[in-house]
Amino acid sequence: MHSLVKTRIYQMAKSTGTALTPAHMSVLEYAWDYYRKRRVGPLFNNIRRKTGLTRDDIGSLFPNGLSSVYTWVGIPIQSTKAGCKPMALIEVENPREVYFDNNATTPLRKEIAGALVTFFEDQRSFGNPSSSYTVGGQAYDVIDQARRSVAACLAVNPDDIFFTGSGSEANNLAIKGIAARYDGGHIVSTNVEHPSVLKTLKHLESRGFDITYLPVAGDGTLAASAVADAIRADTILVSVMAANNEIGTLFPIAEIGAICRARNVPFHVDAVQAFGKIALSPKESGIDVLTLSGHKINAPKGVGAIYIGESVELDPLIHGGSQEAGVRAGTENVAGIMALGLAAKLTCAEMEESDSYLHSLRDHFLGRLRQIVPDAIVNGSMEHRLPHNLSIGFPDVDSGSMLLSFNQIGISVSAGSACSAGDENISHVIQAIGTDSDHFGTIRFSFGTQNSVEEIDYLFEHIPAILAQLQENTADQRRIA
């Protein structure tokens, strides 16, 4: 099931006081899959044959039996007995489709879409970059140009840029690639890193490495001195993100880099969210390894990149051919790499102009928020923050209900990281900064240059009605409890 359906299920369960079990999920998974394939909901006999659960079992599991099953996974039914309201239902005269989740992924730029069409229409574009003939050489040249474009954004040598299948793969390569050169040792990171970093570190912990997860302050900031204090004689790596994917807080990368350089400790920076939004200069900032992703800067999904400084050697994750100078085996995704190179070139050339525009959108949003929801809170530092990100805590509502309510009127946002969307648990970042999740529902808004003031105004036109319904639901649930 996709994340929107999971979020709906968790909210319906919460609204009805239902403790979800594997039996619940087996029925819901089957019903959702059955409806997707047939566009009609399964009958009791279908469910029994698949799951072994009878009509009586379903009646005991769900407050309104099969009607609940249908409602929870979004199968249309004529009516329900239920009064459960996991979201606000409001009438919208002129609905719009508004995308405010650019931290999760970004729409493909028109120029990049056009370049991809041209690439695929070229009958000679299919070449293998490793082949020793003309079409292979042409593919090699495409990758070489992209490598130069990414390198230019970072002011580094093109030979130090290597392409991967994603930002998560690049993070795994950076951390495991260094750790593999040691039998053990100590690594310093933070407790708010992206899951592709945290889960990689947890894996290394299981292999005997010692990990220090530095806590952040209440505004999400990290003091460089905390990194300095954590480094030990056996520290083999410091891995700290440039910008947080949920609350947008920036870390003092240059200060940390200077500390690592002075201590002769390799420094990895996850710049997936920061690349193209703020200026990054690995050589000046003491960064030995930097990772980024294409789909965060209007390129397609399935392509990322890693900068590896001359002083660092990584063991590869993927073994095979000698592609990417032996750093990452496998025939390259030439079209994706071409698109990433073009996206990097465009994004970096427009960074200053984009920064100004995104700041204006963010300021307009905050102005409307203070007028309409004065009790709302902003998670994370406003001083040290990406220009396009706002993590907002809305009073006396549940974040899942808020997300579903926005979705009903065409507004796409996130209740946290897209990598954990659909999860009923509170985000590890929100927990780390101590947000009062019992009284505030957190929604992440992240803007792109394709967004407009009018779209923000559309959102705030309907927020009062959504909050009124959700806060009434919350009050009802508290009275019942």
N, C-alpha and C positions, 0 to 999 in steps of 0.2 A: 504494500500500500504506500502511496506517496504521503508526504509530510502533512499536507492539508487534511487528508482523511484521518490520519493519526491524531492530529490536533483536535479535530471535531469529536473523535471518539473519547479522548481524554476529558474534554469539556462536558460531553454528555454524561460520562460516568461520574464526574465531579458534581454535576447539577442534580443527579438522581441518587447520590450517595452509594454508588455501585463500586465495589472493590474489584477491579479487573483481574481476571485470572487467565491462565493459558486456555481454558475452555472458552471463555468469552472471545479471546482473540482468534481462536481457530474458527469459530462461527463467523466472526466479522470478516476475517481474511477471505474465507470461502465465499461469503455473500458478495463482497466487493468484487472479487475476481469473476464470479458468476455473472454479475450485472454488467461488468465491462465487456465480457464476451458476447452476451446475449441481449443486453439492454432490457432485461426483465429480471425481477428478483427471484431467488430460489424459493421453492416450496419446502414444507417440512420434510417431505420424503427425500428431497435432494440433499438437505442438510444432514439428515440421519444417515444416508448412504455414505456421505463424505466424512462426517465427523463422529458418527455413532451416537449423537445426542438426539433424544426424542423431543416431541412437542412439549412434554412436561418438563424436560430438562431446560429447554429454552425459556419456558415460562418462569422457571425458578431463577434462571440466570439474569434475565432482563426484565425491567419493571413493567414493560408492556409487551412482552413476548416478541413475536416476529415483527411487530410494528416498530419496536425499539431497534431491532437489528437493521431494518431498512433505513430508519431515520438516522441512525448513528453513522452509517457509511454513505448516506446521501442518495439512497434509492428513492425516487418519487413515490409517494403514496397519497391516496385521496384525503385521508384524515388520520389523526392520531388521538389517542386518549390523553396523551401526555401534556403536562403543563411545564415540562422542562425546557428552559430557554438557555442554551449554551452561548447564544450570541444575541445581539440586538437586531431586530428586524424593523427596518424603517423604509418608508417609501421615498424614492428618489425620482424626481421628474425627468431630469436630464442626466442619466448615469454616464460616467466617464471611466475609461481605463487609465489608471495612474500608477506608474511604477516608481516606488520609493525604496528600492532594495538593492542599490548599486554596490553595496559592500558584498552582497551575495554573488552577483554576477551582473554583467553589463550588456546592453543590447549591441548587436553588431553594427559598427559604423557603416554608413552607406559607401564610403570610399573603400573600405575593406571588403565589403560584400562584392562590390564591383571588381576589385582586384582578384578575388577568388573565382568569380565567374570567368574572367579573362584567362586566369591560370588554367582552369579545368577545360575551357573550350580550346586551348592550344593543344593540338594533336601531339606535340613534342614535349609536353609538360610531365609525362608519366615517368620520366627517367629515374633510375636509381643513382643517387649521388655518388655511390661507390663504384659505379661501372666505368670502364675504360673506353668510352666512345662518346660521341657528341651529345646525345640527349642526356647521358649521365653527367657530362660536364656542365650542361645547362642547369640541371637540378642542383649541382654543387654550387654554382654561381648564385643561385637564388638563396641558398642557405648562407652563403658567405656574405651576401649583402645584408641579410637580416641580422647576422651576427655583428656586423659593423654598426647597424642602426641601434641595436641594444647597447653595444659597447659605448657608442657616442653619448647615450643618455647618462651613462655612469662615469664617463671620462676614464675608461679603462682600455686595455689592449684587447682587440677582438679575439685574440687567441685564448683569452681567459674566460670567454663566454661559451657555455655548453647548453644544448637544448635537451629538455626532458618532456615527459608526457603530461606534467601538471606541476602546480606549486607544491602539492603534498609530496609528490615523488622527489622534487628538488630538496624539500626539507629532510626527507628520509635519507637521501643521498648525502646531504651535508653532515648530518649528525652521525649516522651509522658509518659513513665513509671515513670519518676521522676516528671514531671509536674502534673500528675494525683494526686499526693499526696499533692498538694497545690491548694488553691482557686484562686490563681493568683501569680504574682511575676515577677521578672526580669531575663532574660536570655541573656548571652553574646555569640556572635558567630562572624563570619566574612562574608563578602559579596562575597566570592569565594568558599563557601562550595558546596558539591555535592547537586543536586536537592532533594535527599531523606532527606537531612537535612534542606535545605532552605524552601522547601514546607511544611515540618512538622512544622517549626517555623512560617511560614505564617498562617498555620492552628491555631496554638496556639495564634497568634496575634488576630485572629478573635474571639477567646474565652476570650480575655481580658488580655492576658499576654503581658508584655512590652519587646520587643526584641531590643538589640543593635547589629547592624551589623557593625563590625569594618572594615574600609577600609584597603587595603594592599598597600604597596609601589609599585613604578613602576616596580620593579623587582619581584613582587609577594610575597615579604617577609612580615612578621608580627613581630613587636616588642612586646616582652613579657610585656613591660611597658605599652603598650596600653591596654592590658587585665587588668592589675592591676588598671589602671586609670578608667576603665569602670565598675569595680565591685562596687556594692552598698550594702547597708544594707539589701535590699530586694532581692538580687541576689540569685536565687535558683539553677542555673546551668551555667557552661561554657562549650560550645561545639565547639571544634576546630579540624579540620582535621590534621592528621600527615603529609600528603603529598597531594598536589593538583593533581587531576586526569587529568587536561588538560595541565598544564605547569610544573608539576613535582616538584614545589617548596616545600621545607621542612619547617615546622614551628617549633619554639623552644619549643617543647612539655615539656621537663623536666623543663625548666624555668617557663613555664605557670603552670605546675603541682605544683611546689613549692609555687607559689603565691596562687593558689587555696587551697592548703593544709593549708597554713598559715591563710587564710581567712575563712577556714571551708566551702568552696563552692564545691559541687560535680563537677568533671571534666570528661567530655566525650570526647573521641578521636575516630574519624572515621579513622580507620587504614586500610580500604579496599585496598587502593593503596600501603600502606607502608609495610603491613605484608609480611614477606618473602624477602623483599628488603633491609630493614634496621633493626638493632637490636631494639627491643621494650621490655621494662621492666616496666610494669605498677606500680609495688610496688616501684621501685626506682624513677620513674618519677612522682609520685603523681597522677596517672591516676586511677579514680574510676570505669569508665566504658569504655571498648574498644570494637570496632566492626570490623569484618572482613568478607571476602567472599571467597568461595572455587574456583570460576571460574577465579579468578585473579591469582591463583597459580597452574594452570594446573589440577584442579579438575573439576568435572562437574558443570553445573549451577543448581540452585535450592537448595543450601545449604550454610548457613553462620553460624557465631558463635558470641557470645557476652561474654565478661568477665565482671563480676559484682563483685566488691570488697566487702569485708565483711561489710564495713561501710555504704553501699548503699542498699536500697530496692526499687524495681521497681514494679509498678502495671502492670500486664500482659496486652498485647494487645488482645490476643486470649484466651478466656475462655472455659473451658471444663474439660478435664481430668487432672490428676496430673503429666503429663509428664514433664520432665526437671525441676523437683522439684517445679512444679506449675508456673514456669516462662513463659512457652510456651506450651499451650495445643495442642493436636493433636498427633496421632501416628507418631513416628519419621521416617524420611527417612533414614533407616538404611544403605542402600548401599551408598547414598550420603555422609552421615556422615563418614562412613568407608573411602571413597575416600578422603574426606577433611582431615581426620586424617593422612592418608598416605602422601598426598601432603604436609601437614605441616611438617611432619617428614623429608621428602626428601628435601624440600625447605630450611628449617632452617639448615640442615646439610651441604648443599652446598652453603650457602649464601655468604661466603667469596670468594669462587672460582667463583661463578656467578657474583658477584660484579666486580671482576677484568675483566672478559670477557665482561660484558656489558659496562664497561667503555672503553674498547678497541674498541668496535663497535661504541660507541658514538664518540670517538675521531677520528676514521677513517671517520665517516660521516661528522663531522665538517671540517676535512681537505679537503675533496672533495668539500664540500659546499663553502668554502672560495676560492677554485680554480675556480669553475665554476659559482657560483652566489655570487660574493663578496658583493653585495648590500643587500643580505638577512639579516634578523635580527633573533635573538634568543629571544623568550619570556621567561621571568622568570630568576631567579638567576642561574648562573652557579656554584656558590660556594655552595649554599644550595639547592641541587637538587637530585632527584632520579637518580640512575645510568643509567637507560635505557630510559629516556624520553628526547625528543627534540620537542619543539614547535617552528616551523619555519615560519617566515613571508617572503613570496616571493614577490618581488617588482612588482607592476603594473599588478597583476592578481587577479582574484576572487577565493576565497578558494573553492567554490563549483565547479567551472570549473576545478580547479587543481585536486580536488578529483576525478571527473569523468574522467579526462584525465589519471590519474594514473590507475584507474580501467580498462581503455581500454587496458592497457598493462600488466594487471595482478598484479598490486601492490595495496594492501589493506592498506589504511591509514584512518585517521579521520580528519574532519575539526573542531573537538571539542570533547565534551563529547559524548560518544555513547548514553547516555540517552537522548540527544537532537538532535541526528543525523537526517538529513532530514529536519531540521528546517531552515527557511530562515533568521532567526534573528541572529545577531552577538552574539557569546557566552558571557555570563555574566562575565566570567573570563577575557576574552580578553578586554571587556569594562572596567572592574575594574582596570586593569593595564595600561590602556590608550594607547593601541596599535593603530597606525594609520591604521584603517581598510579600509579607502578610498584608500590607496596606497599600502597596503600589504595584501595578502591573506594568512591566517594562516592554516597550516597543522600540525597535531600532528603525530610524528613518535615515536613509542614505541617498543623497541626491546625485544626479548626473547633469551634464550640460544639456541634455535633452529635456530636462524638467523645466517648469515655469512657475511663476508666481500664481498664475491662475489655477494651477493644479493644487498648490498649497491652499489657496482660498476655497477650492472645492472640498478639500479635506475638512477644513475648519467650519465650513457651512453645516456639516453633518455631525461633527464631534459632539455638540451639546446633546442632541437626541440620543446618540449612541451611549454616551456616559450616563445619561439619566436612566435609561433602561438597565444598563449593566449594574449601576450602583444600587438600583432597586432590587435586582436579582441578588446582589451580594448581601444586602440588608436582610432579605428574606431568608437566605441560607444561614446567616448568623443567628437569626431568631429561632430557626428550626434546630440548629445545633445547640 
